[in-house]
Amino acid sequence: MSLDEVVEILNRILDNQDAILKILSEGQFKPMSQQVEQTQLGSPKTWQQALEEKNIDVNLLDWTQDESNIMPKKWMGDLWGEVNETLRSFGYTWVKDGKESHWSASGQPMML
């Protein structure tokens, strides 16, 4: 990530700081395990349900108790792209870390 990209992200945060503070002060912030994606019908679902709807077995993944990190149990091949797309819609980012690569809610490598 370039310095210009970092500056742009920080500027966006500063531009939205009032909205961010309002969300935090009103207790609207929820841990990842409680965050849900809204379907077109308006019914909430979890990332696990979203994967199951795409016929992807969640047993291919491990996750931390707080669901802040999700790890593939083995090489996912062509499924990786669809899993990545689904998890990104729930706020996760892929952290490249060799055999320890995983999706993270914070975007940071796991601390073991």
N, C-alpha and C positions, 0 to 999 in steps of 0.2 A: 504494500500500500504506500502510495507516495505521500509526501508532506502536504501537497495540495488537497488530496483526498481526505486526509485527516482534518485539515483546516475546514473543509466543506462540511464534514460530519459535525464537528464541534460548533460551527456556525448554525447548523440546523437545530442542534440541541439548544443552543442559546436562544434562537428564534422561538422555540417552543417551550421554554422553561416554565412559563406561567401555566400552560396546560399540564406539563409533567408534574409540577408542584401541586396543582389542584387534584390530579389523580391520586398522588401519594397521600395528600392530606385528607382526602375523603375516603381513604381506605379502599380504593377501587383496584389497587395493584394486587394481583393474585400470584401465588407461586406457580411454577410451570405445571405442577400436577393438577392444578385447578383451572388452568387456562383451557378454553375450548374454542374450536373453530365453529362458526355458524354455517350450516348447510343452507342451500337455497330455500328449503322449507322452514328454516328458522330453528330447527332442533339442534341442540348442542351435541358435540361429539369430541372424543379424545383422539389423540394421534394414533392410539392403538386401533380404535374403531375405524378411523380414516384408512389405515393400512389394510385392515380386514375387509373393508368395502372394496378395495382394489385387489382382493384375493392374495394379499401378501401375508404370509405367516409371521406373526410377531415373535414367534419362538426363534426366529433367525437373529434376534437382537437381545442384548442384555441392557439393563439400565440401572442407574443408581437409584436408591430409595426415593430421593426427592425428584427424580426424573430430570435432573439438570444435565445429565450426560447419558447418551445412548450409544452403545457400541455394537457393531456387527460381530456375531460370533465366528463368522468365517467369510471368505471371499464371496461377495454377493453377485458378481458378474453383472448381467443386464438389469437385474432388479435394483441395483444401487441408484440409478437415475430416478426411478419412480419413488423409492423410499426417500431420497434426498429432497425431491420436490414436495412430498407430503410433509416431511419434518420441517422444511423451510417455511411452509405455510403456518406452522405452529411456533415460529420464532427461533428454530434451531439453525446453527451454522455448522458446516463441516470443518473440522480441525484436522489438518494433515499432520500426522505424527507417526509415520511409518506403521508398524504393526499395532500401535496404540491409537490410530486414527479413530475419530468418533464424532458424533454430533453433540454440540454443546449449546445450552441455553444462553450461556454468557459469552460464547465465542472464544473462550480461553481454554488452553489445555487443562486436562484433569490433573489435580494434585493428588498423588498417590501416597 
